[in-house]
Amino acid sequence: MSPIVVTGLGVLAPTGIGCDAFAESLAAGRHAIGPFTRFADTAPCLAATLPPPWDDPALWARAGAGPDPLAAVALVAAREAWSHARLDDVAPERIGLVLGTSSGGIISRSRFELGDNTPDERARLLEQSRADVQTALVARGLGVAGPRLTVSTACTSATHAIAIARELIAAGAADVVLAGGADLLAAEIVSGFDAMGVIGPGPCAAFSSPAGLTLGEGAAFVVLEDEAAARARGVAVIARLCGTGASADGWHATAPDPTGAGLARALEAALDDAGVSADDIGYVSAHGTGTEANDAAECRAIARVFGARSPPVSSLKGHFGHARGAAGALELVATLLCLTRGVVPPTLHFNEPRPGAAPPDPIAQPRPRPHHYVYGAKLSAAFGGSNAALVFATADAAKGLASPRRKRVAVIGVGVAGSADVPRAIDARGFDAVTRALTAAAARAVGAAGPALSAAARERTGVVVGANRLPSDTAHELWQSIRARGFDKVSVPAFSRLVLNAAAGAMARALGLRGPLTVLAAGSAGALRSVVLARWLLLGRRDADRYVTGSAFDPVATSACFVLGHEHSDGASAMITGAALGAPGALSATIARALAEAGVAAGIDVCDDSADPDGLALARVFSSGSRALVVADDPHGGSVALVVEPP
């Protein structure tokens, strides 16, 4: 397989609509940070908001009756990337979409509905706000007829989405994938960060003073495809995506590991995946939120990987704020636009190094610096202890070939449990019902996989979880705090769980799992989709030996989790020999691809997983020791098929 390359870029940012305006603002050193006045309920602060007409609050208010605002914003950026890459030339069923978002549709569209209605009505409203609804709308608006996934890992969402898009191409699930992120500011988001005390008094001055973040919003997408296919189509190659990496801190719900070890592991995995060394990296686009905790931890991670020879490092959040789930895509697009012009973007508003929280060269100047380099890195970190890294390169870079893929994956542990079954050794204080059930099931699956994991093995055990929406008890707690005390005193514990990866992050901390961590926003077959993605990651990557998969579904009675390993793993209860994803309504074609990969023509039992919210049907299949075809079709998430055979 030839390298994976970038052939299209699209952006809607506070500093510009479209790549030309965005690039011009970067070249001029302009930022879009100013007084934030959109919501009357939030305390005064600074933020970077989208330019007209996208700054009109009426656009967001039309969500219930007209176009979904997040989908509308995402479509602006995605259509530019589509046009840039000339995707009208590609068969729609061979185009995939991976959207990353932190908030997405998780927050109720009518702010006090969750506080006023019954639990069943709250669940219905939250179901309407599933994050994968926006992905379906974007796919429909573009005419994407291939697989689509929604990634929600807080502020690493877009970076993870881009990494997963590369895996879809490597697995043969799509020829071309649009990948990126979108997020909009909401009163809950502004108030939550304000209650945490991390919003700065001035524009974000990453690595400098005063400390504090500036919130932002926007959308950005890249188009990824196999280089040979791109050149055969005659489309220009902008850059290469050489490697990706991820990890879990296993440290805290909102604060990063202060040693930087987790983010360093993600970057080292990306370097290994790309086949390059730290010495090859000529520039790092940092997460750089400007907060005391993030900047210090990130600088320690950079020092761990690069030592005394640190390349230039800059943060772009002083330009267009922190767009959370869209941040990684916005910053990658900005970096690639600068790369093609032979410059690196500066860290705006930098005045003096903050002690212990500044890299040796933060590019402290008002405009981009001329700088030639071949390989660069993009870092992202998030609530829930999620870390992600990308290694990219110029179009003519010599390295960056995809790794050879393995053949089969084994199911080596199955666990089923309810929210009351958390082992006594685990401190579950502060866990909502979904997190308790997920943690209990994962603990049983890990125990069944045996033997007890060493510290080194825990760093090579990843997590992929499917989650449908914000847990209703967390949503209720958040809204009750607002109703009782106002937006300026929102519940910080509830706000810290206002990300879809909160349950998976808490489970990883509880079990000490520090490998790659990803959460898919999915419908009722979330566990099945998580298994498919974890299998692809095990087949094509070298940074994990096992994955814990499952579903964090709300409402929850019981949850099922599974441990996947390589085909030579001991104690396997089943083998996964084929898998495929497809568009909604394309289940027949999806099944055909999965059966073809498995080499199975007939004589296989079919298990419809479409109405299996907790993964229990999948658990029965994995434990049965028989051959089966597990399928599901969701109007938002699309079709999925998995071939299971005896070990």
Secondary structure by P-SEA (a helix, b strand, c coil): ccbbbbccccccccccccaaaaaaaaaacccccccccccccccbbbbbbbccccccccccccccccccaaaaaaaaaaaaaaaaacccccccccbbbbbbbcccccccccccccccccaaaaaaaaaaaccaaaaaaaaaaaccccbbbbbccccaaaaaaaaaaaaaaaaccccbbbbbbbbbbcaaaaaaaaaaccccccccccccccbbbbbbcbbbbbbbccaaaaaaaccccccccccccccccccccccccccaaaaaaaaaaaaaaacccccccccccccccccaaaaaaaaaaaaaaccccccbbbbccccccccccaaaaaaaaaaaaaaaaccccccccccccccccccccccccccccccccccbbbbbbbccbbbbbbbbbcccccccccccccccccccbbbbbcccccccccccccccaaaaaaaaaaaaaaaaacccccaaaaaabbbbbbbccccaaaaaaaaaaaaacccccccaaaaaacccaaaaaaaaaaaccccbbbbbbcccaaaaaaaaaaaaaaaccccccbbbbbbbcccccbbbbbbbbccccccccccccccccccccaaaaaaaaaaaaaccccbbbbbbccccccaaaaaaaaaccbbbbbbcccccccbbbbbbbcc
